[in-house]
């Protein structure tokens, strides 16, 4: 018989929030990558899509953390998953030229 370990809703929410923070850090760090290694001059027009993506990630992460504090673990997990989905869709829509 195989022993299965069930992950609690609280732990799942913690993992989701951690992934959100990683997505936020990755989005913010893209500015520095473009500034130092980008081919074109760094302007607000170039950085604006990344700023918008970081704002989406930051607001959704704050919502997940607030839900976690109110012990709404499953809802915090749903918001975390939705955040990643929204960021992926935003990248496809707003950044089609970025690999």
ChimeraX attribute file (.defattr): number of C-alpha atoms within 10 A of each C-alpha:
attribute: neighborCount
match mode: 1-to-1
recipient: residues
	/A:1	3
	/A:2	4
	/A:3	5
	/A:4	6
	/A:5	6
	/A:6	6
	/A:7	8
	/A:8	11
	/A:9	16
	/A:10	16
	/A:11	13
	/A:12	17
	/A:13	26
	/A:14	19
	/A:15	14
	/A:16	24
	/A:17	25
	/A:18	14
	/A:19	17
	/A:20	23
	/A:21	18
	/A:22	13
	/A:23	20
	/A:24	21
	/A:25	14
	/A:26	13
	/A:27	20
	/A:28	18
	/A:29	14
	/A:30	15
	/A:31	18
	/A:32	13
	/A:33	10
	/A:34	16
	/A:35	16
	/A:36	10
	/A:37	10
	/A:38	12
	/A:39	8
	/A:40	9
	/A:41	10
	/A:42	15
	/A:43	10
	/A:44	10
	/A:45	8
	/A:46	14
	/A:47	16
	/A:48	12
	/A:49	16
	/A:50	21
	/A:51	16
	/A:52	15
	/A:53	20
	/A:54	21
	/A:55	15
	/A:56	17
	/A:57	25
	/A:58	18
	/A:59	13
	/A:60	23
	/A:61	24
	/A:62	15
	/A:63	17
	/A:64	27
	/A:65	22
	/A:66	13
	/A:67	18
	/A:68	19
	/A:69	11
	/A:70	10
	/A:71	14
	/A:72	16
	/A:73	22
	/A:74	18
	/A:75	16
	/A:76	29
	/A:77	24
	/A:78	14
	/A:79	22
	/A:80	28
	/A:81	16
	/A:82	13
	/A:83	24
	/A:84	18
	/A:85	12
	/A:86	16
	/A:87	19
	/A:88	13
	/A:89	12
	/A:90	16
	/A:91	17
	/A:92	13
	/A:93	10
	/A:94	14
	/A:95	12
	/A:96	9
	/A:97	8
	/A:98	7
	/A:99	6
